């Protein structure tokens, strides 16, 4: 019975019911059970992430942002909270706040390539190409087959004045799947840099 369960067991039971309801397409019950989970256990990371994702799907993005900010206040290095929180901030054109959120939780990101690539793209767009290049390189250590990240690395290196490194990154990008527009851009930049870097030019 309920009173014989520990708080952690009660929270897990509600979370299990939430997942079952979600799989059955019963969003209302899932929301209710996730709310009960977090009322008992504020530190239930997965419940908070699932609830935030459901809020986002329902266009209740302010609630999702608040929920994730609360999670980060409790657990500042929990990278999944920071990543989703930053994505919401980017949608609101609050990119500096997104960078701060991601940077604060960076020690918890580990080998999350998407996390490093998201941070790289934000730094690149906000005028810090050298830092962007560092994060693109980290992302590519863990996921070297992402053509758009090689393209981002090339663009960051070019903006930082590292033309040879940019040419190499564009060349690598063209060996991997890219949509037509990105492929054309990478090819154009590669040709231009190759001309500029020819001896005697």
FITI-334637 format. One line per 2 residues: number of its first residue (from 1); their letters; for each residue x, y, z of C-alpha. Coordinates in steps of 0.05 Angstrom, whole numbers, plus 5000, padded with zeros to 4 digits. Layout:
<sites>
NUM> A> X:Y:Z; ...
</sites>
This chain:
<sites>
1> XX> 5000:5000:5000; 5020:5073:4992
3> XX> 5041:5084:5065; 5089:5024:5063
5> XX> 5129:5052:5004; 5187:5099:5013
7> XX> 5183:5167:4980; 5230:5145:4925
9> XX> 5188:5083:4912; 5124:5124:4910
11> XX> 5156:5173:4860; 5181:5116:4817
13> XX> 5112:5084:4817; 5080:5148:4792
15> XX> 5135:5155:4739; 5122:5083:4716
17> XX> 5048:5099:4710; 5065:5162:4671
19> XX> 5106:5124:4621; 5052:5071:4612
21> XX> 5000:5126:4600; 5046:5161:4551
23> XX> 5056:5096:4511; 4980:5088:4510
25> XX> 4971:5158:4483; 4938:5183:4547
27> XX> 4975:5249:4554; 4930:5276:4609
29> XX> 4943:5219:4656; 5017:5221:4639
31> XX> 5021:5295:4657; 4984:5282:4722
33> XX> 5030:5224:4742; 5093:5263:4724
35> XX> 5069:5321:4767; 5059:5273:4825
37> XX> 5128:5244:4814; 5162:5312:4819
39> XX> 5119:5333:4878; 5148:5274:4917
41> XX> 5219:5274:4887; 5243:5341:4859
43> XX> 5307:5307:4837; 5274:5256:4790
45> XX> 5312:5277:4727; 5276:5234:4677
47> XX> 5207:5256:4700; 5227:5329:4694
49> XX> 5254:5319:4624; 5193:5280:4600
51> XX> 5146:5331:4630; 5184:5389:4599
53> XX> 5182:5353:4531; 5107:5343:4537
55> XX> 5098:5417:4554; 5139:5435:4492
57> XX> 5096:5389:4448; 5034:5424:4476
59> XX> 5065:5493:4462; 5067:5506:4536
61> XX> 5139:5529:4529; 5141:5579:4586
63> XX> 5121:5523:4633; 5175:5479:4604
65> XX> 5227:5534:4611; 5208:5545:4684
67> XX> 5210:5470:4698; 5279:5464:4668
69> XX> 5305:5526:4703; 5281:5496:4769
71> XX> 5317:5432:4752; 5382:5469:4738
73> XX> 5376:5507:4803; 5374:5440:4839
75> XX> 5425:5405:4794; 5468:5457:4758
77> XX> 5511:5406:4721; 5454:5363:4692
79> XX> 5469:5373:4619; 5403:5347:4590
81> XX> 5366:5402:4628; 5414:5455:4602
83> XX> 5410:5431:4530; 5334:5432:4527
85> XX> 5332:5498:4566; 5381:5529:4517
87> XX> 5340:5507:4457; 5279:5542:4487
89> XX> 5319:5605:4499; 5345:5604:4427
91> XX> 5274:5602:4401; 5262:5667:4439
93> XX> 5326:5698:4410; 5358:5697:4479
95> XX> 5423:5668:4454; 5469:5698:4506
97> XX> 5427:5667:4561; 5429:5601:4523
99> XX> 5505:5604:4520; 5507:5618:4595
101> XX> 5461:5560:4610; 5502:5512:4567
103> XX> 5569:5538:4592; 5547:5531:4665
105> XX> 5530:5457:4657; 5588:5442:4610
107> XX> 5626:5398:4660; 5566:5351:4660
109> XX> 5561:5346:4584; 5614:5292:4577
111> XX> 5612:5260:4508; 5545:5291:4487
113> XX> 5565:5313:4417; 5498:5349:4405
115> XX> 5511:5391:4467; 5579:5414:4443
117> XX> 5553:5428:4373; 5496:5469:4399
119> XX> 5544:5511:4441; 5591:5517:4381
121> XX> 5537:5543:4336; 5516:5595:4388
123> XX> 5587:5619:4397; 5597:5622:4321
125> XX> 5534:5664:4311; 5553:5710:4369
127> XX> 5622:5731:4345; 5667:5682:4381
129> XX> 5693:5638:4324; 5754:5612:4361
131> XX> 5712:5585:4418; 5662:5558:4368
133> XX> 5717:5520:4332; 5739:5489:4398
135> XX> 5669:5463:4412; 5659:5438:4340
137> XX> 5724:5399:4347; 5699:5368:4412
139> XX> 5633:5350:4380; 5668:5318:4321
141> XX> 5712:5276:4366; 5648:5240:4388
143> XX> 5610:5243:4322; 5659:5251:4264
145> XX> 5607:5235:4210; 5566:5299:4217
147> XX> 5578:5339:4154; 5542:5402:4179
149> XX> 5588:5405:4239; 5649:5401:4195
151> XX> 5618:5458:4155; 5608:5497:4220
153> XX> 5680:5484:4239; 5703:5509:4171
155> XX> 5661:5572:4177; 5687:5585:4248
157> XX> 5760:5574:4227; 5751:5620:4168
159> XX> 5721:5674:4212; 5780:5665:4260
161> XX> 5829:5675:4203; 5852:5603:4200
163> XX> 5844:5592:4125; 5883:5527:4118
165> XX> 5844:5495:4175; 5779:5522:4145
167> XX> 5796:5491:4077; 5810:5424:4109
169> XX> 5744:5426:4147; 5704:5445:4085
171> XX> 5737:5388:4047; 5717:5339:4102
173> XX> 5646:5366:4102; 5640:5351:4027
175> XX> 5657:5277:4040; 5595:5270:4083
177> XX> 5520:5276:4073; 5497:5349:4067
179> XX> 5435:5380:4037; 5444:5414:3969
181> XX> 5450:5485:3996; 5503:5467:4047
183> XX> 5541:5425:3997; 5542:5483:3948
185> XX> 5566:5531:4001; 5621:5485:4025
187> XX> 5644:5473:3954; 5644:5548:3939
189> XX> 5685:5564:4001; 5733:5507:3988
191> XX> 5747:5532:3917; 5757:5603:3941
193> XX> 5804:5584:3997; 5843:5537:3952
195> XX> 5855:5595:3903; 5875:5641:3960
197> XX> 5923:5590:3990; 5959:5572:3925
199> XX> 6033:5591:3928; 6047:5658:3898
201> X> 5976:5684:3905
</sites>
